[in-house]
């Protein structure tokens, strides 16, 4: 048996933007052309839109594989072809085994049916048999946390409850190949954690998982390999860390064009740990960021600014060589300024981007800037949210009953005290 679970071979998909004729002058030539079976006119060709062009990749059995890219890059079209919702214009797709998709988790729900009835309806739409649904019914309800409302019509559910029930059904399919779209952010924070843990279980069970997502953190965490789509073509393919870095380097040509006309430009940025170049760090671990700035002409009062941004490129930290007491430097043509920043990554789990500026403070001049200069991944063993990891710990845990017969529960011990009688 082949070890390939899914394969796309030279897949193309073409759409027609529309055939609208706003005047008789446009309509008559179009009809004449069709009558005489002429080749398509240039105006018609301009309406042809290739959403996918020559897409080829394969995913092995038991592998988690990602597809990333900007809006309009072709991810949704690829997803629909993979899910067999539409056929490619050219090329073919091969799937070995049972395929299921976590896409629109509440598609097919009937507003007037109860949660119980919708579990059976939605499960069958997703390809489960009645026997499968019955055997997993209790697990689905427990996972959703909606046992109290399971016999209530879903039209009375909140949007969060609606999504939780839909994901709970879909998450209990046992396919050979599972396609996952943007569905790991449903419900509240606690439920999102359950969704992520469920996906880990699916991956560890040996299922093949295909992530189509904007969530780079999930792609980096779950997927060994991924592809980057740009304008319907594969721009990069390989280990997830490398492809995500390529995705985030979209501003490279812009900054290189800027630096060519500047008296100084950033020529190298390296992130490392104590053992050498590194991209993955534990929360609280030290990192070193080495920076080189090269002068093309005399460059006075130069400082290096280091910033760190989150996944949405919001600034969460910045400093500079000058603000840290190193002063500024004046570079002559051909000279190189090298500096290293040591930082403690007291950050919660996530993707972060060091950004670097070659800057002159007194005239507020940015000679060059790399945003982002690199991408790093921070992991934490404790469940904390936000940006900063304060490494919390619970030092006391008790429940007290405020009455005359005070009972104090601490851990598994229960102590009762009687009121004193004078």
N, C-alpha and C positions, 0 to 999 in steps of 0.2 A: 504493500500500500504506500502511496506517495506520502512524504512528510510535509507536502504543501497543502495548507488549508484553504488558501484563497489566492487567486492570481488574476491580475488584469494584464491583458496583452494588447498593446497598441490601440487603446480606446480613444475614440473621438466622439464628441457630441456637438451637433450643430443645432442652433435655434434660428428661427426667422423672427426678426424684430417686428414684422407686421407688413401688411399690404394695404395701405390706405391711400386712396387717390382723392385729392381735394379739388381737382378740377378736371374738366373734360379733356384738357390738353394733356394731362398725365394718363388718363384712363385709356384714350384711344390708342396711343403707341403700345401700351401694355397689352391690350386685347389683341392688337394686330400681331404683336410678337408671338403670342400664344397660338393664334390661328395658324400662322405659318411655321410654328415649331422652331422659332429662332432660339438661339442661345440666350441665356439670361442676360439682361441688360446690366450695365455697370451699376445703375441705381439699385437693382435687385441684389447684386452681389454685396453692396454696401449694407444691405439689411441682414445678411447672413452673419451670425455671431457664433463663433466657435467657443463654447464654454469649456471644453476639454480638448487637448491636442496631444496625441501620442503618449497617453498615460500607460506606463508599464511598471508593475511591481509585483512582488509576491510575499506572502506572509506564511511562515511555517506553523505547523501544528503546535499549539501551546504558547505561541508568541503574542505579546502585546505590542501593537503597532499603531503609530499615530499619524494623522494627517492634519497639518496646520497651514495657516495662510490668512491673508487679509480678507475682509469682506469682498465678495466678488471674484475671489481667486479660483473658484470652481469646486469648493469643498461640498456644497450642498448637492451639486449635480453628481459628483462622484458618489456621494452618499446614496442618492436615489438609484443610481445604476447598481451599486453594491447591494442595495436592498431589493432590487428587481422591481422597483416602482416604474422605471422607464428603461428602454433599451438603448444601447449606444448606436450612434450613426455608423461607426466602423469599429472594428476590433471585437474582442470578446472577454467575458469574465468567467472564471471557473471557480466553483465553490465545492469543496469536498466535505459533505456532512450537512447537518441541520443548521440553518442560519436563522437568527432572530435579531431584531433591532430595537434598541432603546432610543427612540427618537422623540416623538410626541407622546409622552407617557399617558396622557388622558384621552388620546384619540379613540373614538368608538364608545365612550361613556354615554349612557342615556340618563338625562337629567331626572326623569321621573322614576327611575329604578333606585332601589336601595344600594348601599355599599356592598352588601352580600351578593345581590343579583348582578351588580356591575363587575364584581370579581370574576364571576363565571363568564359573563359576556366578554369582558376585556381579555381574559385568559384564552378564550377560544379564538378571538380575533388574532391573538399573538401566536396561535398554533398549538396551544396546549389542549390535551384531551380532557374530557370531563373527569376521568379518573385521576389524572395528574392534579387538576385543580382541587378536587376533593381531598387528596392526600396531603396537599400543601396549604389547605385553606387556613388552618390554625396558625401556621408559620407566617402567612401573608398578613393576617389580621394583627398578630403580635408585632410584626415588623413595622406596620403602619402606625401603631399606637392608637387605633381608632375603634377598639373593641366596643366602647360605650355607644358609638354612633353607627355601628355596622348595619343596623336595620333601619336607618334613617335615609330617606331619599337624598341623593347626592346634590340635588339642587339647593339643599339647605347647608351644604358644606361651604367652608371658606375656601379661597383659592389654594391656600397652603394645604388644607386637608385633602382637597381634590388631587393635588399633585402627589402628595404622600401615598395615597391609595393607588394611584396609577403606577408610580415607581415600584411600590411593594409587589404588585402583580408581576410587572415586567422583570423585576430583579430575581424572581424565583423560577424563571425559565431555565432549563438546562440544555442550551444549544451547544453544538460543536464550534460554531462561529458566532460571536456576539458583536454587533455594531453599536457603539455608544456615541450619541451626539450630546449636545449641551444639556444633560439631564442630572448631573451630579450636584446641582445647586438648588434643588427643590427643597421646600420646607424650611424649617428653622435650623439653627446651627447644630443642635444635637442630632436632628434627623440627617443633616448633611454628613455628619461624621459616620452615621450608620450606613449611609449610601456608599461612602468611600471604603469602609470596612467590608461591605458586601462585595464591592468590586475586587478588593484584594482576595477575598475568598474565591470568587469566580476565576481569577487568574491562577491562583494556587491550585485550583481543582484541575487545571490542565486545559481549560477552554482557550480557544483563540479569540483574542479581543482586539477590535479595531476602534481606536478613538478618533473621532473627528471633532476637533475642539479648538476654541480660542484660549482655553485655560491651560497656559503653558506649564503651570505648576503640576497639574494632574498628568499631563503628557510626560513631563520629565520624571515624575515619580513612578508611573506605571509602565511606560513604554521603553523597550530597549532600543528600538529603531523608529524612525518616522520619515515622512517626506514633507517638503515645503512646496506648496502650489503657488504659482504666480501667473496670473492671466491665463489660467487653464493649462499651464505646463508645469512639469516638475523642475523646480529651480535647484533643489538640493535633496539628497537622500543619504542616510547614514545613521550613526548613533544619535540618539535624541539630543544630547547636550550640544553636539556640533551643529545639528540642523537648527535648533532653537537659537543658537548664537548667530547663525547666518540670517535667520529671520529678523533678529533684532539689530542687525547691521545694515538696515535699509538706508541709513543716513550716511553711509561711508563715502559715497561719491560726492555728496554735498560738502562734507567737511574737508575732503581732499581738495576739492576745487577752491574752497576758502583758503586752505593753508598754502596753496601754491603762490598766492599773492601776498602772503603775510611775511614779515621779517623773521618770525619764529614759528615752528610747527612741532606738534607732538609727533614723535616718530616711533614710540614703543610704549606699551602698557602691559605689564605682566602681573597677574595675581597668583600668589603662592602661599603655601603653608610652610612649616618647618622642614618639610622633605622635598620641596620643589613646587613647580607649577601645579595649580590645583583649582578645581571648579566647585567641588562639593565640600561643605564645611558643617561641623556640628555647631549648634547654637552655643555661643560663648567662646568658641575657638578663636585663636589669634590668626590674623591674616596679614600678609605684607603685600603692598601694591607698589611695584617698581615702575618709575616713569622716566622717560627720556624726552628732552626738548632740544631740537637742533635749530641753530640760528642761520638764516640765509643772509642776514645783514645785521648791523649793530642793533642790539635789542636791550635797552636799559630797563632797570627796575622790574625784572621779571620775577613772578612768583608762580607757584603751581597750586591750583585749587583742586581739592578732592571732594566729590559729593557722592552720596549713595542714594539711589532712587528705588522705589518699590516696583512691582510688576506693572503698575499703571503709569510709571515714570513720574510719580510724585516725589518731590525731594523730602527725604527723611533725615538727612545728616549732611553737613558740609564743614569743611575746614580748609586751611591752606598752609603752605610752608611758611609764609610770612606771619600769619596769625599764630602759628605755633612757636614763634620766636627765632626762626631761621633767617629773618630779614629777607631782602631781595637780592637778585644778582643781575649783573650786566654782562650780556654775552656779546662777543665779537663774532663776525662772520666765520662760520665753520665750527664754532665751539658748540659743545653739547653739555646741557645741564642734566644731571642725574639725581634723583631723590627717591627715597623709599618711605612710605607711610606704614606704620604698624597700627592696626586697629583690632579691637576686640568685637567680634560679631555677636553682640548681645541682642539678637534678633529672633523673632518667632519663625517657624518654618515658612519658607516661601522662596520666590525668585527675586533677586536684587541685582541692580546694575550700577557698578561704580562708574562715575563720570569724571572726566579730567579736563581742566582748563589751563592753558598757559595765559597768565593774566597780569596786567599792570594796574595796581590799585589807584595810584594818584590821578591817572587819566581815565580810569574805568575802561580800559581797552582789553578786549579778549583777542589775543594773537591767534589762538587756535583752541578748539574744544572738541572733545570726543564724547558724544552722548548717544548711546552708552559706549564706554570704553571696554567693557567686559560684562559677562553675565556670571553670577555665582548662585549656588543653590544652598540654602541653609535648612538643616533638619533639626528637629527638637524631639526629645523623648517625652516631654511633658506637654499636656494639652493646654496651650495658652493662645489667646487671640490678640489682635492689635498689630503692633510693629515691634515694640521693644520687649525683650524677654527679661523680666525682673527675677527670674528663677524663684518662683514662689514655693512655699511649703506650708501646710497646715500644721500648726504647732499645738493646737488644742481643739478638741471636738467633744461637745457634750450637749445633752438636752436636759433642761431643768423644768420642773413643774412648780409653779409658784403658788403653793398653798401650804397649809399647816403641816401636812404629811409630805414633806419635800422628798421627791425621788430624783436622784441624779443618775443619769445613764451615761456612762463613759466607756466607749468600746463595747465589750460584752458584759461588763460589770454593772450591776444595779445596786445602789446603796440607798436605803430609806432611813430618814432621821425622824425621831419623834420629838414633838415640842416639849421643852423642859417645863416642869411644874415647880414653881417657887414654893 
